Amino acid sequence: MNEIYLVRHGETDANRNYVVQGRMDNPLNEFGKKQAFETGEFFLHNKMHFDLVISSPLKRAFETAKIINQAMRTSKPIIVHQDLIERNFGDYDGQKITDEYADLIKRGTIPHMELNPDLEKRIFGALTELCKKYPNKKMLIVTHSHVIKAVLVHLVPDFNYGSYLFNCSINHILYKNRKFESIQHNINPFDLKKL
């Protein structure tokens, strides 16, 4: 069995300004750095230890993972996995998030966008590969909103791509008997003292 904690990266200026980031390689803003540090402190306070720390290749995720590591007072190497990169939003990258955008995502009609089935196949493939490569390990995976949503839409009733995920939200899943299951999702560590 693998225990996996999927954490969304901390806030960026694009998040704050409601801009679609996709594959844009934006850094965390100061608030995002604070969120990442507090998430690490949350894990430390709750005596949560991870065998592996894994990140998307984009700097906002890698920086979040690095800061969480520091706050947990560990120096685990961060494994970068290319297939955990954010969804390709095609022609909407860099555009404002609007109701029209949400509708186009729902219908899968944004030109050059990675479609839901392709995204989900990529993400479940990456997670399965990691679980097979590192059996019986507890993993912290720092990644992106639509990467996590690609998992939760299959595991959580009534969850969809329009559902909101907090920056630095914690999403706890298990992989056992070659199946994934959700334990908790979209936990905001700033609202809780203990999981």
N, C-alpha and C positions, 0 to 999 in steps of 0.2 A: 504493500500500500504506500502511496505517496500522499503527503499532505502539502497542499499548495496554497500560498497566499498571494493573490494577484492584487497589486497595488497600482492605482493610477498615479502618474507623475504629479508633482506639485504645479502650482499655478504659473502660467507664463503671461506676458502682456497680451498675447493673442487670445488666451482664455478670458482675461479680464475685459477685453474689448469685443468679445463675441465674434472672433474671426476663426474660420476653419483653418486648422494647421496642417492636417494630413502629414505629408512627408517633409514639410518645411522644418528645418532644424533649429528651432528656437530654444534659447536658454530659459531657465527659471527666472522669474522676477524675485524681488526680495521677499515678498509674501510667500511665494512658492518654496523658497529655501527654508523659511520658518516652518511651513507646513511639513516639509520633509523631515526637518529636525525633530519636530514634535511627534511625528509618526514613529521615528526611531525611539524616542523617549517612551512612547506608549508601549512599544514592544519590550523595551528594557524593563519598564515598570511592571509589566505583566510576565516577566521572566520567560519571554518567548525567544527561542534560539533557532537558528536556521542552519541546515547543513550546507546550503547553496544559496548564493545571491545571483540572480540572473536579470539581465536588462535588455530592453530594446536597444538598437544601435543609436537612436536619436538622443541628442545631448540632454534634453529635458528629462528623459527617463534615466539615463546613466547618472546624471547629476543628482537626481532624487535618490537613486540607489546608494550612491557614494555618501550622501549626507545621512541617510538612514543608518548605514554602516557605522559612520562616525558617532552618531548619537547612541547607538547600541554598544559602543566601545569595542567594536570588533574590527578586524582588518582582513575580513574574508575577501578573496579576489572576486571581482564582478565578472561573471561570464556573460559575454555579449552574444545574443542569438538573433541573427538577421531576420528570421521569420516572425519575430515579435514586434516588428516595426508597425507603426500605425497604418491604418487603411489608406489606400490611395484614393483621394477624393476627386481625382481627375480635374475637370475644369473649374471645380468649386474651391480648390486650394487657394487660400488667401482672401476669400470672399467673406462677407458678413453672414452670420448665422441668422436666418429669417424663417418665417413660417413656410415660405416657398421652398427654401432649402430642405426643411424637414419633410415636406411632401415629396420632393424629388428623391430624397434618400429612401423614403418609404417605397416609392415606386421603382427605384433603381434606374432612374432615367437621366442621371448626370453623365454627360459625355466623358468617356475614358475613366469612369469610376470603377473601382474594384467591386464587383457585385457580391451580395450577401453569401451565396453558396461558395464562391471562390475564397472570400475572406474566412468563412467558417472552416473550410477544408484546410486552409493554410494554418490557422491557429490550432485547431484540434490536432493536426499533424505535428506541429511543433511541440505541443504539450505531451502528446503520446511518445514522441521521440525522446524527450527529456526524461519522462518517467521510465522508459525502457533502459535508457543509458545510465540513469541514477536511481535504481530501484530502492524503495524503502527510505527515501530521503525526504526531509522537510525543506521545501523550497520557498524562497521569497522571490517573486517575479515582478519587476517594476516595468510597467508598460503603459498602454494608452486606452482611452475610452472605448473606441470601437473594437479593439482587440478583446477587451474584457466583455463587452456586450456580445461579441460573437460567441462567447462561451455561455453567458447567462441566458441568452434567448432560448437555449436548448435545455437549461437546467432549472430555471425559475419560472413558475406559472405567471402569466400576465406581464412578464418582462419583455421589452421590445427595444428596438434601436432608438426610439424616441425617449426612453426612460433616462432620467438624469443620474449621472455618477459624480459624486464629489471628487474634487482633486484630492489625491492621497487616500481615497476610499480603500477599504480593505475588503477583499472578497475571498472567502475561505472555501476551497473545494477539495475534494478527495478523489484520488484515482485508485480504485481497487477492483479486482476481477475484470480488468480491462474496460472499466466504465468510470465515467466522471459523475460526481454528484455534488450539489451545492450544500454547504453547511450554513453559511451566512453570506449576505451580499450587501454591498454599498454601506458598509459600516463607516461612519464618520468618526475617526479616532479623537477628534476634538470635542465630541459630545459625550464620550464615555471614559471611564477610568479603567474598566476591566471588560474584556470580551466575555 
